[in-house]
Amino acid sequence: MIKFKRVAEELNIPAQCRKYGLSIWQCPQFLFLVMGLVIIVSTLATYLIGRRYVEDPEKVALITFLLAAVLFIIAFVITGSFERLAEANRMKSEFISIVSHQLRSPLSNLKWAIEFLMSGRLGPIAPEQLEYFKILKENGGRMGELISDLLMVSRIEQGNLPLKKEEIVLEELIRKLIKDFEPFAKASNMEISFNPQAELPKISVDPSQLKVVIENLLDNAIRYINPAENHILGKETKRGKIEIKVEKRKNNIYFEIKDNGVGIPKEDRKYIFQKFFRSENVMRYQTQGSGLGLYITKVIIEKSGGKIGFDSEELKGTRFWFTIPIKS
């Protein structure tokens, strides 16, 4: 009974694909099934051709048997390799998820401990000590962001990224995020302008996930300013510019964010949405970042039924855009 249950589980291809967090076309069991069909068709074709051109039936049977055996061995080796890779990928995703969860608690404790020490409740704090506390707090925050990104990537790879859709007005969400980013933008000498179209319709999205998308795009635009465009002219400082616009285009809401930052080199543009990728020119200006933000952004937009793209010119700036369908 137990053996029959195991065989039934192995034959349940959709369940096996979910186990590995792969699409059906990448699943080893499905590939083995496809290759099995190829072997059957190839064997029958060889037999029919052999009967026509080879007089000895025994030779035809032997050739057909040998071909089937060779194809079966090849299929077994290939699918076995795919299965080991899929299992390694699954274990890697589970490891990242477990480690990220385990790191969250000590990081939260560290955060509260630092804030408590900075509050001065245990006594006066010297300016030098405060500077070190600020460094600890900043680095703790960066580690927290990295862990959140890794957890989200792990959920994406395992197919466990839920989208709880609600009807929202995108303009309100953007205005709130711009307000949250204002101190960061001012510290970086960036000016943010927002030009939404009047009377925009509501869209059906997961607000928390769309917030992550806009935060990632806005954060990148502020971080990767262009030193050539952001410099002191006499007594005045030339400010960096970020322009955001939202409008209705046919059955979609169109979002665009444009900056005059460092831009993306031509040779790097095809990799920009890949995990952990960071452009070389960005590394020269900004060392922070995990290279996961744009990958997460692209997945969320596509899962929401939209499209995302960009155009850029090095040392001139970048324009990212995405569309979200309007709920009919």
N, C-alpha and C positions, 0 to 999 in steps of 0.2 A: 504493500500500500504506500509506504514511504517512498520507494523507488519510483512508483507510478506518478506520485505527486511531483517528484523532482523532474521527471521527464516532461510532465505537463507544464511545469514552470519554465523549463528550457524552451519549449515549443511556443510559449506565449511571447511572441516577438515584441509587441508594444510594451509589455511589462519589462522586458529585458532592456529595451531602449531607454525607458524611464529610469531604470536602475543606474545606467551609465550616464544619464543626462545628455543623450545624443539624439539627433533627429534620426528618423527611420533609415534614411539613405546612408548614414554613417554607422549604423548599428551592425556589429559583427554577425549576429544571428540572421539578420535580414540579408546581408551580403552573402552569407553561406547559402541561404535559400535561393538567391538569384543565381549564384554560381552553380548550384545543383541543377537548376533549370537549364542553364547553359550546357552543362555536361550531358544532360539527357538529350537535348536537341542536337548537340555535336555528335553524340554516339549514334543516334538514329540516322543522321545525315551520312556519317561514315559508313554505316551498315548498308544503306540504300545505294550509295555510290560504289561501295565494294562489290555488292551483288551484280552491279551492272558491268564493271570492268575486270573483276577477278573471277575466274572460273571455279576455283576451289573454294567451296563453302567454309571449310575449316580455316583457311587462311583469312577469309573475311571475318569470321568469328574471333580469331586470334587478334587481328589488327584492331577490331572494335573494342575487345576487352582491354588490350594494352592502352589504347587511347583513353578509355574511360578511367582506368586505374591511374594513369599519369595526371589527368585533369583533376581527379578526386584528391590526389596527394597535394597537388598545387593549391587547390581550393582550401584544403584543410590547413596547410602551412600559412597561407595568406590570412585566412579568417582567425587562426590562432594568434598570429601576430597582432592583428587588429584588436582582438579581445584583450590581449595583455596591455596594449596601449590604452584601450578604453578603461580597463581596470586601474591602471596607473593614474589616468586622468581623474577618475572618480575618487581615488584615495587622496590625490593631491587637493581636490576641492574640499573633501571632508576634513583634511588636516588644516587647511586654511580657515575653514569655518570654525572648527573646534578651538584652534589657537586664538583666533580673533575674539571669540566669545570669552575665553579664559583671560585674555588681556584686558577686557573692558572693565572688569571689577577693580583690579589694582590701579588702573589708570584713573578711574573715577575717585578712588580713595586718595590717590596722589593729588588730584585736582583740588579736592575739598581741603586736604591738609595744607596745600600751598596757599589757598585763599584764606584759610584760618590764620596762618602765620603772617600773611600780608596785612590782615585786619588790625594787627597790633594788640590783640587781646592778651597776648602773653608778655607784653612789655613793649617799650619803644623800639623802633627798627631804624638802624643806621641807613643812610642813603645807599651805601655800597651793598648792604644786605638786600635792600629792596630791588636793586638792579639784578642781582642774582636770582631772586625770587621771580622776577619778570621773565628772565631767560628760561627758568624751569617751567613756568606757566605756558610760555609760548611753545616750547618744545613738546610739552605734554599735549597741548592742543593739536599740534601737527601729527603726533602719534595717534591721537583720537580720530582725526580725519582719515588717516591711512587705514586704520582698523575698520572704520565705517565703509570705506571704499572696497576693502578686501571682502568684507561680509556681503556687500551688494553684488560683487563679481561672483562670489561663491553661490549666491542664490540664483543669479542669472544662469550660471553654468549647470546648476542642478534643476533648472526650470521651476524654481520656487519663488519667482519674483511676482508677488500679487499686485494687481492693479484694481484698486477700489475706486471705481469711477463715480464722479459727482459732476453736476452741472455748475460751472464757475464762470466768472467774468475774468478773462486773462488780464485785463488792464489793472484790476485791483491787486492781483497777485504781484504783478511787475512793480507797481508803485510801492508796495510794502517792501519788496526786496531791495529796490533802489534806496529806500530810506535806511534799511539795515546796512547797506554797503557804503553809505555816505561818508562815515568817518575814515574808512579804508581808502576811499577814492580821494578824499581831501589830503590825507597823509601822503598819497602817491601823486598829488597835484594833477588829478584827473577831473574832468568835467563831464557829467552824465546828462544827456538830453533825451527826453522821452516824448515821442510824437505818435500817440495812438489815433486811429481813425475814430470818428464819432459814432456812437451807438453800435458798438460791436456786439454781435450775438454771443450767447453763451456756448461753451464747448463742454463736452463730456469727457473728463480726464480724471486721473488720480492726482489730486492737488499736491500731495507730498512728493510724488515722483516728478511732476512737472516743475516743482520748486527746485529739486535737485538739478534738473536740466538747466534752468535759467541761472541758478547760483554758479554752476560750473562755467557757463559761458561768460557771465559777468565777472567772475573771479579771474578767469584767464585774460579778459580784456584789460582789467586793471593791473594785473601783475606784470604782463609782458608789454610795458610801455616802451616806446622807442626813445633812447637817450638823445638821438639826433633831433627829435621833434619836441622833446621835453627838456629845454635848457634855459639858462638865464640870458636874457637880452637886456644889457644895461642893468637897471634896477628891477626890471619886470621879468617874471618867469613865464615862459611859454607853456601853456597847460596842455596836457594830453586830452584827447576828446573821445568820448564814447557816445554813439548815436543809436538809440533803440527806437524801432517803429513796429507797430502792429496794425494789420489791416485785414479786411475780408477779401479773399480772392476765390471767386466761384463758390465751391462748397467747403472751403478751408479757411482757417485763420492762419495768416502768414506772420511769422515773427522774424525780425532781423536785428542783429547787433553788429555794429561797425566800429572799428577802432583805428587809431593811427599808430599802432604798436610796431613790434619788430617784424611782424609778418612771418610767413612760412616759406622756406626755400622750396623751389620747384621740385627738387629730387625727394623731398620729404613728404610731399602732399598725399601720396598714395598710401602712406602708413599712418596718417594722422588719427584715424579712429581705431587703431590697433591697441591692444592692452600693453601697458608699460612703455609705450613709445614716447620719447621726448625729442624734439628737434634739436640739432646741435646749436643753432643760433639762440634758442631759448635757454639752453644750458649755460651759455655765456653770460646772459643777463639775469637769470633766475634759477637758483639751485633747488628751490623747494618744489614739491610736486611728485606724484607717484606715476603719472602717465596713464591713469585709469579714468580720469574725469570724462574725456571725450568718448571713450569706449562705452561707459555707462550711459552717457547722454544719448548716443546713437541707439542703443538697445531700447531705452525707455521710449524714445520718439517712435521707433518702428513698432514696438509693442502697442503703442497708443494709436496705431493706424496712420501715422504721419511719415514724412520724409525729412531728411536733414542734408545739408550741403554747405559748402563754403567756397570762397575765392579769396586769394591773397596775393600780395606782392611784397617781397622781402624789403624791409626798412620803410615800407609805406603803410602797411596795415592789413587787417583781415576783416572779412565780412562773413559771419556765420548766419545761417537762416534755417528755419524749420517750419513745417506746416502741420496743423492738427485738423482733422475733419470736424466739421460742425455737425452736431447731432440733429438729424432731420426730425 
